[in-house]
Amino acid sequence: MTDDKPLKSAYELAMERLKAKDREEGIEDRPLTPAQKAKIAELRRDAQAKLAEIEILHKKALAEAGGDPEALKKLEEHYQTDRARAESRLEAAIAKVKG
């Protein structure tokens, strides 16, 4: 059994199965237009800037909080929530662009 084909990774096999499943369900695999790619890149840049802003404000708030464990915990929770919200908005905007 000497095949000239290289072995596929688990990732490649999984992707093939997912593509086959999508074809069976009638889901199209449309490539993105250049305009869509540009818009998605813009959205990602904006989201990256927003995440950087959130991180800067978080670090400033941590410095102002001192060593109060309760305040630090609350700040960390707010930081995680703000990050998740920004990431969620990005994903929703990208999905909207993809149509």
TADAQUI-V430799 format. One record per residue. N is the residue number from 0. OMEGA is omega in whole degrees, 0 to 359 (NA if undefined). Layout:
n=(N N)
omega=(OMEGA OMEGA)
This chain:
n=(0 1 2 3 4 5 6 7 8 9 10 11 12 13 14 15 16 17 18 19 20 21 22 23 24 25 26 27 28 29 30 31 32 33 34 35 36 37 38 39 40 41 42 43 44 45 46 47 48 49 50 51 52 53 54 55 56 57 58 59 60 61 62 63 64 65 66 67 68 69 70 71 72 73 74 75 76 77 78 79 80 81 82 83 84 85 86 87 88 89 90 91 92 93 94 95 96 97 98)
omega=(179 176 177 181 176 178 180 178 178 178 180 178 179 179 177 179 180 179 178 179 178 179 179 182 177 179 182 175 182 175 180 176 177 178 178 179 180 180 179 178 178 179 180 177 179 180 179 178 179 179 177 178 180 181 179 179 179 180 178 180 178 180 181 183 182 182 182 184 181 179 179 179 180 178 180 178 179 179 180 179 180 178 181 179 180 180 179 178 178 181 179 180 178 178 179 179 181 177 NA)
